[in-house]
Amino acid sequence: MKHFVSGLAMAVALAAPALAQDGETKVIGISIPAATHGWAGGMNYFAQATVDRLEKAYPQLDFVLATASDPAKQVNDIEDMVATRNIDALVVLPFESEPLTGPVQNVKASGAWITVVDRGLAQEGIEDLYVAGDNPGFGRVSGEFMASALPEGGKIVVLRGIPTTIDNERVEGFQAAIEGKNIEVLGMEHGDWNRDKSFTVMQDFLSKYPQIDAVWASDDDMAMGALGAIEAAGRDDIKFVLGGAGMKEMVKRTMDGDAMIPANVTYPPAMIATAIEITAVGLVSQAPVSGDFIIGSVLVTPENAESYYYPDSPF
């Protein structure tokens, strides 16, 4: 997995959260979506495991972890962290970008350090640290594979995720990569990174379009939903479905040479662990931790899939 840090941001921004002094306890609040789909389930697993490990490593730190099944619950969780725990830092993966922007900005105004993970806020500059996968790169790698797998062009449908900044970045990267490749996007709808909703969306696509050459699902849970709809409809015109995020079941199918899942694109849920760890380091040391930490997206193929297959992973 390629990891790279925004050099300019890290070089000029030497800020860190307020350093924990001897005998002083600092509190890190962690607010993340509940396990509404496979990737989020993996993210929850890594968040809890990281908290358990860091509580032992850093006795001068306390952690409060809350999961939310919708944006309103997440806003309430964050407001409660500020009111009852007086958090010194917030690590937040927004359920949706727009509803969380104002509340996180208020936490920033209280003097707390802000680490934003993955989905981003609707306004730039609120966060002190941003940790995410390379979403434009995720879209670009996906589009490049689509173009190479359909060298003569073709008709495709696209399932988008939850309306967020990262979904926009993925779609823009994908569209730029297929531009001029004679690939027609018949339809593009939000599957919300949810298997059941994507099953329904794919059913609609199948009823509308008699000929579909391929599907960009942009996420493995959505790919599973799309595959279920294709199988239920008995359609044999669709050559393949391209998901993403590295779900172990999908990587295994690629590794085994399944023609319907010829590739995958990485986007590790363990990035939440990176975000919590870097924030903790900033609170207990003088290490500079502000800026961007971006985890690159890699194309998984039958040739390299074994390197990205983790059978014991929760995702």
C-alpha positions as CSV (number, residue, x, y, z in Angstrom):
1,M,0.0,0.0,0.0
2,K,1.5,3.4,-1.0
3,H,1.4,6.0,1.8
4,F,2.4,9.6,1.0
5,V,2.1,12.8,3.0
6,S,1.4,16.2,1.4
7,G,4.9,17.6,1.6
8,L,4.1,21.2,1.5
9,A,1.4,21.0,4.1
10,M,3.5,19.0,6.5
11,A,6.6,21.1,5.9
12,V,5.1,24.5,6.7
13,A,2.6,23.4,9.3
14,L,4.4,22.5,12.5
15,A,1.3,22.7,14.7
16,A,0.3,19.9,17.0
17,P,-2.5,19.4,19.5
18,A,-1.8,20.9,22.9
19,L,0.8,18.7,24.5
20,A,-0.2,16.6,27.5
21,Q,1.9,17.5,30.5
22,D,2.9,15.1,33.3
23,G,-0.1,14.2,35.3
24,E,-2.5,15.9,32.9
25,T,-5.1,13.8,31.0
26,K,-6.1,14.8,27.5
27,V,-9.3,13.5,25.9
28,I,-9.6,12.5,22.3
29,G,-13.2,12.2,21.0
30,I,-13.8,9.8,18.0
31,S,-17.0,10.1,16.1
32,I,-17.6,7.7,13.2
33,P,-20.6,6.2,11.3
34,A,-22.0,3.0,12.6
35,A,-21.4,-0.3,10.7
36,T,-24.0,0.3,8.0
37,H,-22.0,-1.5,5.4
38,G,-19.0,-3.7,5.1
39,W,-16.3,-1.0,4.8
40,A,-17.8,0.9,7.8
41,G,-17.8,-2.4,9.7
42,G,-14.1,-2.8,9.1
43,M,-13.5,0.9,10.0
44,N,-15.4,0.3,13.3
45,Y,-13.3,-2.7,14.1
46,F,-10.0,-0.8,13.5
47,A,-11.2,2.2,15.5
48,Q,-12.0,0.1,18.6
49,A,-8.8,-1.9,18.3
50,T,-6.7,1.2,18.0
51,V,-8.4,2.8,21.1
52,D,-7.8,-0.4,23.1
53,R,-4.1,-0.4,22.1
54,L,-3.5,3.3,22.6
55,E,-5.2,3.4,26.0
56,K,-2.5,1.0,27.2
57,A,0.3,2.8,25.4
58,Y,-0.6,6.3,26.5
59,P,-2.0,6.4,30.1
60,Q,-2.1,10.2,29.9
61,L,-4.8,10.0,27.2
62,D,-8.5,9.2,27.5
63,F,-10.6,8.2,24.5
64,V,-14.4,8.5,23.9
65,L,-15.7,6.6,20.9
66,A,-19.2,7.1,19.5
67,T,-20.8,5.6,16.4
68,A,-23.8,7.1,14.7
69,S,-26.4,5.7,12.3
70,D,-27.3,9.1,10.8
71,P,-26.0,12.6,10.6
72,A,-28.3,13.9,13.4
73,K,-27.1,11.3,15.8
74,Q,-23.5,12.1,15.0
75,V,-24.0,15.8,15.6
76,N,-25.5,15.0,19.0
77,D,-22.6,12.7,19.8
78,I,-20.1,15.4,19.1
79,E,-21.9,18.1,21.0
80,D,-22.1,15.7,24.0
81,M,-18.4,15.1,23.8
82,V,-17.7,18.8,24.1
83,A,-20.2,19.4,26.8
84,T,-19.5,16.4,29.1
85,R,-15.9,15.4,28.3
86,N,-14.4,18.8,27.3
87,I,-12.5,17.0,24.5
88,D,-9.0,18.3,23.5
89,A,-9.1,16.7,20.1
90,L,-11.8,15.3,17.7
91,V,-11.3,12.6,15.2
92,V,-14.3,12.6,12.9
93,L,-15.4,10.7,9.9
94,P,-18.5,12.6,8.8
95,F,-21.6,10.6,8.0
96,E,-22.3,13.2,5.4
97,S,-20.3,16.3,4.6
98,E,-22.8,19.1,4.8
99,P,-24.6,18.4,8.1
100,L,-21.4,17.9,10.0
101,T,-19.5,21.0,8.8
102,G,-21.1,23.6,11.1
103,P,-21.0,21.3,14.2
104,V,-17.3,20.4,13.6
105,Q,-16.5,24.1,13.1
106,N,-18.0,24.8,16.5
107,V,-15.7,22.2,18.1
108,K,-12.8,23.9,16.4
109,A,-13.9,27.2,17.8
110,S,-13.8,25.7,21.3
111,G,-10.1,25.3,20.9
112,A,-10.0,21.5,20.2
113,W,-7.7,19.9,17.6
114,I,-9.7,18.6,14.5
115,T,-8.7,15.5,12.6
116,V,-11.1,14.8,9.7
117,V,-11.1,11.3,8.1
118,D,-12.2,10.1,4.7
119,R,-15.4,12.0,3.6
120,G,-14.3,15.5,4.3
121,L,-16.3,18.6,5.3
122,A,-18.2,20.9,2.9
123,Q,-15.9,23.8,3.9
124,E,-12.1,23.6,3.6
125,G,-9.7,24.7,6.2
126,I,-11.6,23.7,9.4
127,E,-9.5,20.6,10.0
128,D,-5.9,20.6,11.4
129,L,-5.2,17.1,9.9
130,Y,-6.9,15.3,7.1
131,V,-6.5,11.5,6.6
132,A,-8.0,9.8,3.6
133,G,-7.6,7.5,0.7
134,D,-6.7,9.1,-2.6
135,N,-10.3,9.5,-3.9
136,P,-9.4,11.3,-7.1
137,G,-6.9,8.5,-7.7
138,F,-9.5,5.9,-6.8
139,G,-11.8,7.2,-9.5
140,R,-8.9,7.6,-12.0
141,V,-7.6,4.0,-11.4
142,S,-11.1,2.7,-11.8
143,G,-11.7,4.7,-15.0
144,E,-8.4,3.6,-16.5
145,F,-9.2,-0.1,-15.8
146,M,-12.7,0.4,-17.4
147,A,-11.2,1.9,-20.5
148,S,-8.6,-0.9,-20.8
149,A,-11.2,-3.6,-20.2
150,L,-13.5,-2.1,-22.9
151,P,-10.9,-1.2,-25.6
152,E,-13.7,-0.9,-28.2
153,G,-15.8,1.2,-25.9
154,G,-19.2,0.2,-24.5
155,K,-22.3,1.1,-22.5
156,I,-21.9,1.2,-18.7
157,V,-23.9,2.2,-15.6
158,V,-22.5,3.8,-12.4
159,L,-23.5,3.4,-8.8
160,R,-22.4,6.4,-6.7
161,G,-21.9,6.5,-2.9
162,I,-23.4,8.7,-0.2
163,P,-23.5,12.4,-1.4
164,T,-20.1,13.6,0.0
165,T,-17.0,15.3,-1.2
166,I,-15.2,12.0,-1.6
167,D,-17.9,10.6,-3.8
168,N,-17.7,13.7,-6.0
169,E,-13.9,13.3,-6.2
170,R,-14.2,9.7,-7.2
171,V,-16.7,10.4,-9.9
172,E,-14.8,13.3,-11.4
173,G,-11.6,11.2,-11.5
174,F,-13.5,8.3,-13.2
175,Q,-15.1,10.6,-15.8
176,A,-11.8,12.2,-16.6
177,A,-10.2,8.8,-17.1
178,I,-12.8,7.5,-19.6
179,E,-13.1,10.8,-21.5
180,G,-12.6,10.1,-25.2
181,K,-12.7,6.3,-24.8
182,N,-16.0,5.8,-26.5
183,I,-17.6,4.7,-23.1
184,E,-21.2,5.8,-22.7
185,V,-22.5,6.2,-19.2
186,L,-26.2,5.2,-19.6
187,G,-27.1,6.1,-16.0
188,M,-25.6,7.2,-12.7
189,E,-27.4,6.8,-9.4
190,H,-26.6,6.9,-5.7
191,G,-26.4,3.4,-4.1
192,D,-25.2,5.0,-0.8
193,W,-22.4,2.3,-0.3
194,N,-25.3,0.0,0.7
195,R,-25.8,-3.5,-0.7
196,D,-29.6,-3.5,-0.5
197,K,-30.1,-0.1,-2.1
198,S,-27.6,-0.9,-4.8
199,F,-29.6,-4.1,-5.6
200,T,-32.7,-1.9,-6.1
201,V,-30.8,0.7,-8.2
202,M,-29.3,-2.0,-10.4
203,Q,-32.7,-3.6,-10.9
204,D,-33.9,-0.2,-12.2
205,F,-30.9,0.0,-14.5
206,L,-31.6,-3.5,-15.8
207,S,-35.2,-2.7,-16.6
208,K,-34.3,0.5,-18.4
209,Y,-31.4,-0.6,-20.5
210,P,-31.5,-3.8,-22.6
211,Q,-27.7,-3.7,-23.2
212,I,-25.2,-3.0,-20.5
213,D,-21.5,-3.9,-21.0
214,A,-20.1,-3.2,-17.6
215,V,-20.9,-1.7,-14.2
216,W,-18.7,0.7,-12.1
217,A,-20.1,0.2,-8.6
218,S,-17.3,2.3,-7.0
219,D,-17.5,0.2,-3.8
220,D,-17.6,-3.5,-3.0
221,D,-20.8,-3.5,-1.0
222,M,-22.6,-1.8,-4.0
223,A,-20.9,-4.3,-6.3
224,M,-22.3,-7.2,-4.3
225,G,-25.8,-5.6,-4.6
226,A,-25.4,-5.1,-8.3
227,L,-24.2,-8.7,-8.8
228,G,-27.2,-10.0,-7.0
229,A,-29.6,-8.0,-9.2
230,I,-27.8,-9.2,-12.4
231,E,-28.0,-12.8,-11.3
232,A,-31.6,-12.5,-10.3
233,A,-32.5,-11.0,-13.7
234,G,-30.5,-13.7,-15.5
235,R,-28.7,-11.1,-17.6
236,D,-25.6,-12.3,-19.5
237,D,-24.8,-9.1,-21.5
238,I,-22.8,-7.6,-18.6
239,K,-19.1,-8.5,-18.9
240,F,-18.0,-7.4,-15.4
241,V,-18.6,-5.3,-12.3
242,L,-15.8,-3.2,-10.9
243,G,-16.2,-2.4,-7.2
244,G,-13.5,-1.1,-4.8
245,A,-12.2,-0.9,-1.3
246,G,-10.6,-4.4,-1.1
247,M,-13.4,-6.5,0.5
248,K,-11.8,-9.9,1.1
249,E,-14.5,-11.8,-0.7
250,M,-14.1,-9.6,-3.8
251,V,-10.3,-9.8,-3.7
252,K,-10.6,-13.6,-3.5
253,R,-12.8,-13.7,-6.6
254,T,-10.3,-11.6,-8.5
255,M,-7.4,-13.8,-7.2
256,D,-9.4,-16.9,-8.4
257,G,-9.9,-15.4,-11.9
258,D,-13.6,-14.7,-11.7
259,A,-14.5,-13.0,-15.0
260,M,-17.2,-10.9,-13.4
261,I,-14.8,-9.5,-10.8
262,P,-11.6,-9.0,-12.8
263,A,-10.1,-6.3,-10.6
264,N,-10.6,-4.2,-7.5
265,V,-9.3,-0.8,-6.2
266,T,-7.9,-0.4,-2.7
267,Y,-9.3,2.0,-0.1
268,P,-8.5,0.5,3.4
269,P,-10.9,1.0,6.3
270,A,-7.8,0.9,8.6
271,M,-7.2,4.6,7.7
272,I,-9.2,5.4,10.8
273,A,-6.4,3.8,12.9
274,T,-3.9,6.0,11.1
275,A,-5.9,9.1,12.0
276,I,-6.3,8.2,15.7
277,E,-2.7,7.3,16.1
278,I,-1.3,10.5,14.5
279,T,-3.7,12.6,16.6
280,A,-2.5,10.8,19.8
281,V,1.1,11.3,18.9
282,G,0.5,15.0,18.5
283,L,-1.0,15.1,22.0
284,V,1.8,13.3,23.7
285,S,4.8,14.6,21.8
286,Q,6.2,17.6,20.0
287,A,5.9,15.8,16.6
288,P,4.4,18.0,13.9
289,V,1.2,16.4,12.7
290,S,-0.9,18.9,10.8
291,G,-1.5,18.7,7.1
292,D,-2.7,15.9,4.8
293,F,-2.0,12.1,5.0
294,I,-3.2,10.5,1.8
295,I,-3.2,6.8,1.2
296,G,-2.8,5.8,-2.4
297,S,-5.3,3.6,-4.4
298,V,-3.8,0.5,-6.1
299,L,-5.4,-1.6,-8.8
300,V,-5.8,-5.2,-7.6
301,T,-5.6,-7.8,-10.4
302,P,-5.2,-11.6,-10.5
303,E,-1.5,-11.1,-10.7
304,N,-1.2,-9.1,-7.4
305,A,-4.4,-10.0,-5.5
306,E,-2.7,-12.3,-3.1
307,S,-0.9,-9.3,-1.6
308,Y,-4.2,-7.6,-0.8
309,Y,-6.1,-10.6,0.4
310,Y,-6.5,-10.7,4.2
311,P,-8.7,-13.7,5.1
312,D,-8.8,-12.8,8.8
313,S,-9.9,-9.2,8.2
314,P,-13.5,-8.2,9.2
315,F,-13.8,-6.7,5.7
